[in-house]
């Protein structure tokens, strides 16, 4: 068995959410492959390891390079922000290894991470204690009609909804369609979180009426923003916290006994 290739989930921004498992993998690695921004954030724990970085839209290049390092016998970590399986690098690494039939040459170890969705939820109370759906509005790799269908169906099914990659300067239509879909439903709690885990973290709790009012021009929403849209049970409670009750107190009294 050749040396390992780790897919390291670094968690929501910065160093606060990286797991001990991920730290061990980085320490074990001879080479680190990463998006340039994430490498800068992780610089304090990378030491003097060999480093290969590239910019946005060069995902295939990074994955191919990580596989090449591993094939050449170097234990390698490829960094994926958040969780590698949530719009991260895991899918592409696995796809390339399968395509090149490298399973007998490379020992692949994928490590989980704390997503910005989960990190945001932990900061605002308990907003996602019922069923939820995660949808990216980026139509770079997914047909916009499929995105629209998923948003519509998730809202109609009353899922709590996590929205990744809501909009950018050039990518407007998917977010506008999302806003139109919100108009067909009653007002719901909305959480706007940007740069979670980083120095300029910002979390704003509002409602879907405000999102609809601003349309594309909401000042707090960008490519670096995550949205959480509550379901019909989600509510704003004291101390500006958000709660989606699981249903315990509907069935049990405060002492834990079944209600009569």
C-alpha positions as CSV (number, residue, x, y, z in Angstrom):
1,X,0.0,0.0,0.0
2,X,1.3,3.4,-1.0
3,X,1.4,6.3,1.5
4,X,-1.9,7.9,2.3
5,X,-4.0,10.6,0.7
6,X,-6.1,12.4,3.3
7,X,-9.1,14.5,2.4
8,X,-9.0,16.9,5.4
9,X,-12.1,18.8,6.3
10,X,-10.9,22.0,8.1
11,X,-14.4,23.0,9.4
12,X,-16.0,26.4,9.2
13,X,-13.5,29.2,8.7
14,X,-10.3,29.7,10.6
15,X,-8.9,27.3,13.2
16,X,-11.7,27.1,15.7
17,X,-13.6,24.2,14.1
18,X,-10.8,21.9,13.0
19,X,-10.9,18.4,14.5
20,X,-8.2,16.6,16.4
21,X,-8.4,13.9,13.6
22,X,-7.7,16.6,11.0
23,X,-4.8,18.0,12.9
24,X,-3.3,14.5,13.2
25,X,-3.6,14.0,9.4
26,X,-2.0,17.3,8.7
27,X,0.8,16.5,11.1
28,X,1.2,13.1,9.4
29,X,1.4,14.6,5.9
30,X,4.5,15.5,4.0
31,X,2.6,17.6,1.4
32,X,-0.4,19.9,1.8
33,X,-2.6,20.7,-1.2
34,X,-5.1,23.6,-0.7
35,X,-7.1,26.5,-2.0
36,X,-4.8,29.5,-1.4
37,X,-7.2,31.2,1.1
38,X,-7.5,28.2,3.3
39,X,-3.8,27.6,3.3
40,X,-3.3,31.1,4.6
41,X,-5.8,30.5,7.4
42,X,-4.2,27.3,8.4
43,X,-0.6,28.6,8.1
44,X,0.0,28.3,11.9
45,X,-0.5,24.6,11.9
46,X,1.1,23.8,8.5
47,X,4.7,24.4,9.6
48,X,7.3,23.9,6.9
49,X,5.6,21.2,5.0
50,X,5.7,21.2,1.2
51,X,2.7,23.2,0.0
52,X,0.8,23.3,-3.3
53,X,-1.9,25.9,-3.6
54,X,-4.1,27.4,-6.4
55,X,-7.0,29.8,-6.7
56,X,-10.7,29.4,-7.2
57,X,-12.0,27.3,-10.1
58,X,-8.8,25.2,-10.0
59,X,-10.4,22.3,-8.1
60,X,-9.6,19.6,-10.6
61,X,-6.0,20.8,-10.7
62,X,-5.6,20.5,-6.9
63,X,-7.2,17.1,-6.7
64,X,-5.1,15.8,-9.6
65,X,-2.0,17.2,-7.9
66,X,-2.8,15.6,-4.5
67,X,-3.3,12.2,-6.2
68,X,0.0,12.6,-8.0
69,X,1.8,13.3,-4.8
70,X,0.3,10.2,-3.2
71,X,1.1,8.1,-6.2
72,X,4.7,9.2,-5.8
73,X,4.8,7.9,-2.3
74,X,4.3,11.1,-0.3
75,X,1.7,11.2,2.4
76,X,-0.6,14.0,1.3
77,X,-3.5,16.1,2.7
78,X,-5.9,17.9,0.5
79,X,-7.7,20.6,2.4
80,X,-11.5,21.1,2.1
81,X,-13.2,23.9,4.0
82,X,-16.3,22.9,6.1
83,X,-17.0,19.2,5.5
84,X,-15.4,17.6,2.4
85,X,-18.6,15.9,1.5
86,X,-20.7,19.1,1.6
87,X,-19.9,20.9,-1.7
88,X,-16.2,20.0,-0.9
89,X,-13.3,18.1,-2.4
90,X,-14.3,14.6,-1.5
91,X,-16.5,13.9,-4.6
92,X,-13.9,15.0,-7.1
93,X,-11.0,13.1,-5.4
94,X,-13.1,9.9,-5.3
95,X,-14.2,10.4,-8.9
96,X,-10.7,10.9,-10.1
97,X,-9.4,7.9,-8.2
98,X,-12.2,5.8,-9.6
99,X,-11.7,7.1,-13.1
100,X,-8.0,6.2,-12.9
101,X,-8.6,2.9,-11.1
102,X,-6.2,3.8,-8.3
103,X,-7.9,2.1,-5.4
104,X,-5.1,-0.5,-5.1
105,X,-2.4,2.2,-5.2
106,X,-3.7,4.9,-2.9
107,X,-5.1,4.5,0.6
108,X,-7.7,7.3,0.8
109,X,-8.9,8.6,4.2
110,X,-11.7,11.2,4.2
111,X,-12.1,13.1,7.5
112,X,-15.4,14.9,8.5
113,X,-15.7,18.5,9.5
114,X,-18.0,21.0,11.1
115,X,-19.9,22.8,8.3
116,X,-20.9,26.5,8.5
117,X,-24.5,25.4,8.6
118,X,-23.9,23.5,11.9
119,X,-21.5,26.1,13.3
120,X,-24.1,28.8,12.7
121,X,-26.9,26.8,14.2
122,X,-24.8,26.3,17.4
123,X,-24.4,30.1,17.7
124,X,-28.1,31.1,17.5
125,X,-29.8,28.6,19.7
126,X,-31.4,25.4,18.4
127,X,-32.8,26.2,14.9
128,X,-32.3,22.8,13.1
129,X,-33.7,20.2,15.5
130,X,-36.2,18.9,12.9
131,X,-35.6,17.6,9.4
132,X,-33.6,19.9,7.2
133,X,-32.4,20.2,3.6
134,X,-29.1,21.8,2.3
135,X,-29.2,23.4,-1.1
136,X,-26.5,25.4,-3.0
137,X,-27.8,28.1,-5.3
138,X,-24.6,28.0,-7.4
139,X,-25.5,27.0,-11.0
140,X,-21.9,26.6,-12.0
141,X,-22.2,22.8,-12.0
142,X,-25.9,22.3,-11.4
143,X,-28.7,23.2,-13.8
144,X,-30.7,26.1,-12.5
145,X,-34.0,24.3,-13.1
146,X,-32.9,21.5,-10.8
147,X,-32.0,24.1,-8.2
148,X,-35.4,25.8,-8.5
149,X,-37.1,22.4,-8.2
150,X,-35.2,21.5,-5.0
151,X,-35.9,24.9,-3.4
152,X,-39.6,24.7,-4.2
153,X,-40.0,21.1,-3.0
154,X,-38.0,21.7,0.2
155,X,-40.2,24.7,1.1
156,X,-43.4,22.9,0.3
157,X,-42.3,20.0,2.5
158,X,-41.6,22.4,5.4
159,X,-38.0,21.5,5.8
160,X,-35.6,23.8,7.6
161,X,-33.5,25.0,4.7
162,X,-29.8,25.8,4.6
163,X,-28.8,27.8,1.5
164,X,-25.1,27.8,0.4
165,X,-23.6,30.1,-2.2
166,X,-26.7,32.4,-2.5
167,X,-25.4,35.0,-4.9
168,X,-22.4,36.7,-6.4
169,X,-22.0,39.8,-8.6
170,X,-22.4,37.7,-11.8
171,X,-24.7,34.9,-10.5
172,X,-28.0,36.5,-9.9
173,X,-30.9,34.4,-11.3
174,X,-30.8,31.5,-8.8
175,X,-31.2,33.9,-5.9
176,X,-33.9,35.8,-7.5
177,X,-35.8,32.6,-8.1
178,X,-35.3,31.6,-4.5
179,X,-36.8,34.9,-3.4
180,X,-39.8,34.3,-5.7
181,X,-40.3,30.9,-4.1
182,X,-40.3,32.4,-0.6
183,X,-43.2,34.6,-1.7
184,X,-45.5,31.6,-1.9
185,X,-45.0,30.8,1.8
186,X,-45.9,32.4,5.1
187,X,-43.2,34.5,6.8
188,X,-40.4,32.4,8.4
189,X,-37.4,33.1,10.6
190,X,-34.3,33.7,8.5
191,X,-30.7,33.6,9.7
192,X,-28.0,35.3,7.6
193,X,-24.5,34.2,8.5
194,X,-21.3,35.4,6.8
195,X,-17.6,34.5,7.3
196,X,-18.5,32.0,10.0
197,X,-15.5,31.2,12.2
198,X,-13.4,34.0,10.8
199,X,-12.5,37.4,12.3
200,X,-15.2,39.3,10.4
201,X,-18.0,36.8,11.3
202,X,-21.5,38.3,11.1
203,X,-24.8,36.7,12.0
204,X,-28.1,38.5,11.5
205,X,-31.5,37.1,12.5
206,X,-34.4,38.4,10.5
207,X,-37.3,36.9,8.6
208,X,-38.2,36.0,5.0
209,X,-40.3,39.2,4.6
210,X,-37.1,41.2,4.9
211,X,-35.3,38.9,2.3
212,X,-38.2,39.4,-0.1
213,X,-38.2,43.2,0.5
214,X,-34.5,43.6,-0.3
215,X,-34.6,41.2,-3.2
216,X,-31.1,40.9,-4.8
217,X,-29.8,43.9,-3.0
218,X,-29.7,42.7,0.5
219,X,-26.5,44.3,2.0
220,X,-25.7,41.3,4.2
221,X,-25.8,38.6,1.6
222,X,-22.9,37.6,-0.7
223,X,-21.0,34.5,-1.9
224,X,-19.6,34.1,1.6
225,X,-23.1,34.0,3.2
226,X,-25.0,31.0,4.5
227,X,-28.8,31.3,5.0
228,X,-30.9,29.2,7.3
229,X,-34.6,29.4,6.7
230,X,-36.7,28.0,9.5
231,X,-39.8,25.8,9.1
232,X,-43.3,26.6,10.3
233,X,-42.4,25.7,13.9
234,X,-39.3,27.8,14.1
235,X,-39.5,30.9,16.3
236,X,-37.5,33.8,17.6
237,X,-37.3,33.5,21.4
238,X,-35.7,35.6,24.2
239,X,-32.1,36.8,24.1
240,X,-32.4,36.9,20.3
241,X,-32.2,33.1,20.0
242,X,-33.9,30.8,17.5
243,X,-35.7,27.7,18.4
244,X,-37.3,24.9,16.4
245,X,-38.9,22.7,19.0
246,X,-38.3,19.0,18.6
247,X,-41.7,18.3,20.2
248,X,-40.7,17.0,23.6
249,X,-42.9,19.4,25.6
250,X,-45.9,18.6,23.4
251,X,-45.7,15.0,24.6
252,X,-44.1,15.2,28.1
253,X,-44.5,17.6,31.0
254,X,-41.6,19.5,32.6
255,X,-40.8,16.5,34.9
256,X,-40.4,14.1,31.9
257,X,-43.8,12.3,32.4
258,X,-46.2,11.6,29.6
259,X,-48.9,14.2,29.4
260,X,-52.4,12.8,30.0
